Amino acid sequence: MNAQGRLISRFLEDLPAGKLEWIGLRPARKVAMVSVEKTIAIADRGLQGDRRLEGSKGSARQVSIISVEFIRAIADNLGVAHIPVDILRRNLLVSGINLNALRHQYFQIGSAVFQATAQCHPCSRMETALGKGGLVAMLGYGGLCAKILESGEISCGDEVVYLPPSQYQERQLSLY
């Protein structure tokens, strides 16, 4: 964890848990997403059934996450009532948790453990998917990229729980 992550982690003790609302897999580039109720998050690889699974091992972009709250902000920026989550091309939709607070932090969904690595900036395809102004509407609301640290099953309805660095380190020690 970097210095910024360590600093922020001191203030996250009372971060309320969120909820995993939706899981989407991208079988290939530019192909429609497939919505599933559950999948396996595979450490250092990606989500079972997603094209990122075949990408670079250890990539910091194994999973992309966006929140219901961010999608509402994007819709407001565009002046529309609703945006279907699948057109945003993110893997996981969560609610009820401050997604930006998780940047550089450890968190658990189901039995899998993740570390948020960076903001997930919108690509130019969002201009086509959302219409003119789509990319600008998403700036700051594109969600987060994460890597999978511990494999496990994730399911819609699972809690999204912040793991303090000390708790994650204890988990690691207990594995040996």
LINJOTA-V575033 format. One record per pair of residues at least 24 apart in sequence whose ideal C-beta (glycine too) atoms are under 8 Angstrom apart, sorted by the first residue. I is the first residue (numbers start at 1). GAP is how many residues later the second one is. D is the distance in whole Angstrom. If there is no record, write none. Layout:
[[I | GAP | D] [I | GAP | D]]
//
This chain:
[[1 | 103 | 6] [1 | 104 | 8] [1 | 105 | 8] [1 | 114 | 8] [1 | 164 | 6] [2 | 102 | 6] [4 | 99 | 8] [4 | 100 | 6] [5 | 98 | 7] [5 | 99 | 3] [5 | 100 | 6] [6 | 159 | 7] [8 | 93 | 7] [8 | 95 | 7] [8 | 96 | 7] [8 | 97 | 7] [9 | 96 | 6] [9 | 155 | 6] [9 | 156 | 6] [12 | 89 | 6] [12 | 93 | 7] [12 | 150 | 5] [12 | 152 | 7] [13 | 151 | 7] [15 | 82 | 7] [15 | 83 | 7] [15 | 86 | 6] [15 | 147 | 5] [16 | 80 | 7] [16 | 81 | 7] [17 | 79 | 7] [17 | 80 | 7] [17 | 142 | 5] [17 | 143 | 6] [17 | 144 | 5] [17 | 145 | 8] [18 | 49 | 8] [18 | 76 | 5] [18 | 77 | 6] [18 | 78 | 4] [18 | 79 | 3] [18 | 141 | 7] [18 | 142 | 4] [19 | 75 | 7] [19 | 76 | 5] [19 | 77 | 5] [19 | 78 | 8] [19 | 138 | 7] [19 | 139 | 7] [19 | 140 | 6] [19 | 141 | 6] [20 | 72 | 6] [20 | 73 | 8] [20 | 74 | 6] [20 | 89 | 5] [20 | 90 | 8] [20 | 134 | 6] [20 | 135 | 7] [20 | 136 | 6] [20 | 137 | 7] [20 | 138 | 5] [20 | 139 | 8] [20 | 140 | 6] [21 | 47 | 6] [21 | 72 | 5] [21 | 73 | 6] [21 | 74 | 5] [21 | 135 | 7] [22 | 63 | 6] [22 | 70 | 7] [22 | 71 | 4] [22 | 134 | 6] [23 | 24 | 8] [23 | 68 | 7] [23 | 69 | 6] [23 | 70 | 8] [23 | 131 | 7] [23 | 132 | 8] [23 | 133 | 6] [24 | 61 | 7] [24 | 62 | 6] [24 | 65 | 8] [24 | 66 | 7] [24 | 67 | 6] [24 | 68 | 8] [24 | 69 | 8] [25 | 24 | 4] [25 | 25 | 4] [25 | 66 | 7] [26 | 24 | 6] [26 | 25 | 5] [26 | 26 | 7] [26 | 63 | 7] [26 | 65 | 8] [27 | 24 | 6] [32 | 54 | 7] [33 | 53 | 4] [33 | 56 | 7] [35 | 51 | 7] [37 | 118 | 6] [37 | 119 | 5] [38 | 72 | 8] [38 | 115 | 6] [38 | 116 | 6] [38 | 117 | 4] [38 | 118 | 7] [39 | 114 | 7] [39 | 115 | 6] [40 | 111 | 7] [40 | 112 | 7] [40 | 113 | 6] [40 | 114 | 8] [41 | 68 | 8] [41 | 69 | 8] [41 | 71 | 4] [41 | 73 | 7] [41 | 107 | 5] [41 | 110 | 6] [41 | 111 | 6] [41 | 112 | 8] [41 | 113 | 5] [42 | 106 | 6] [42 | 109 | 5] [43 | 105 | 5] [43 | 106 | 6] [43 | 107 | 6] [43 | 108 | 4] [44 | 103 | 7] [44 | 104 | 7] [45 | 103 | 7] [46 | 102 | 7] [47 | 44 | 6] [47 | 107 | 8] [50 | 41 | 6] [58 | 89 | 7] [59 | 88 | 7] [60 | 57 | 4] [60 | 58 | 6] [60 | 85 | 6] [60 | 87 | 5] [61 | 56 | 7] [61 | 57 | 8] [61 | 59 | 8] [61 | 84 | 4] [61 | 86 | 8] [62 | 83 | 8] [62 | 84 | 7] [62 | 85 | 5] [62 | 86 | 5] [63 | 28 | 5] [63 | 29 | 6] [63 | 51 | 7] [63 | 82 | 7] [63 | 83 | 5] [63 | 84 | 7] [63 | 85 | 6] [64 | 25 | 7] [64 | 26 | 4] [64 | 27 | 5] [64 | 28 | 7] [64 | 56 | 5] [64 | 79 | 6] [64 | 80 | 7] [64 | 81 | 6] [64 | 82 | 8] [65 | 25 | 6] [65 | 26 | 7] [65 | 27 | 4] [65 | 28 | 8] [65 | 29 | 6] [65 | 34 | 7] [65 | 51 | 7] [65 | 55 | 7] [65 | 78 | 5] [65 | 79 | 5] [65 | 80 | 8] [65 | 81 | 6] [66 | 24 | 4] [66 | 26 | 7] [66 | 27 | 6] [66 | 28 | 8] [66 | 33 | 7] [66 | 54 | 7] [66 | 75 | 8] [66 | 76 | 7] [66 | 77 | 3] [66 | 78 | 8] [67 | 26 | 7] [67 | 27 | 5] [67 | 28 | 6] [67 | 30 | 7] [67 | 32 | 4] [67 | 76 | 7] [68 | 25 | 6] [68 | 26 | 7] [68 | 27 | 4] [68 | 28 | 8] [69 | 26 | 7] [69 | 30 | 7] [70 | 29 | 7] [70 | 71 | 4] [70 | 72 | 8] [70 | 73 | 6] [71 | 70 | 8] [73 | 68 | 5] [74 | 56 | 8] [74 | 63 | 5] [74 | 64 | 5] [74 | 67 | 5] [77 | 56 | 8] [77 | 59 | 8] [77 | 60 | 4] [77 | 61 | 8] [77 | 64 | 8] [78 | 52 | 6] [78 | 53 | 7] [78 | 55 | 6] [78 | 56 | 7] [78 | 59 | 5] [83 | 47 | 7] [87 | 42 | 5] [87 | 43 | 7] [88 | 38 | 7] [88 | 41 | 7] [88 | 50 | 8] [89 | 36 | 7] [89 | 40 | 8] [90 | 30 | 7] [90 | 53 | 5] [92 | 62 | 8] [94 | 66 | 5] [96 | 64 | 8] [97 | 63 | 5] [97 | 65 | 8] [99 | 44 | 6] [99 | 45 | 6] [100 | 44 | 8] [101 | 61 | 8] [102 | 42 | 6] [102 | 60 | 7] [103 | 41 | 6] [105 | 57 | 6] [105 | 58 | 8] [106 | 43 | 7] [106 | 56 | 8] [106 | 57 | 4] [106 | 58 | 8] [106 | 59 | 7] [106 | 61 | 8] [106 | 62 | 4] [107 | 53 | 6] [107 | 54 | 6] [107 | 55 | 5] [107 | 56 | 6] [108 | 51 | 8] [108 | 52 | 8] [108 | 53 | 5] [108 | 55 | 6] [109 | 45 | 5] [109 | 49 | 5] [109 | 50 | 7] [109 | 51 | 5] [109 | 52 | 8] [110 | 42 | 6] [110 | 43 | 5] [110 | 44 | 4] [110 | 45 | 6] [110 | 48 | 4] [111 | 39 | 8] [111 | 41 | 3] [111 | 42 | 6] [111 | 43 | 8] [112 | 36 | 6] [112 | 38 | 6] [112 | 39 | 6] [112 | 40 | 3] [112 | 41 | 7] [112 | 42 | 5] [113 | 35 | 8] [113 | 36 | 5] [113 | 37 | 4] [113 | 39 | 7] [113 | 50 | 7] [113 | 55 | 7] [113 | 58 | 7] [114 | 32 | 4] [114 | 33 | 7] [114 | 34 | 6] [114 | 35 | 6] [115 | 31 | 6] [115 | 32 | 6] [115 | 34 | 6] [116 | 28 | 5] [116 | 29 | 7] [116 | 30 | 5] [117 | 27 | 7] [117 | 28 | 5] [117 | 29 | 6] [117 | 30 | 6] [118 | 26 | 7] [118 | 27 | 5] [119 | 24 | 8] [119 | 25 | 6] [119 | 26 | 7] [120 | 24 | 6] [120 | 25 | 5]]
//
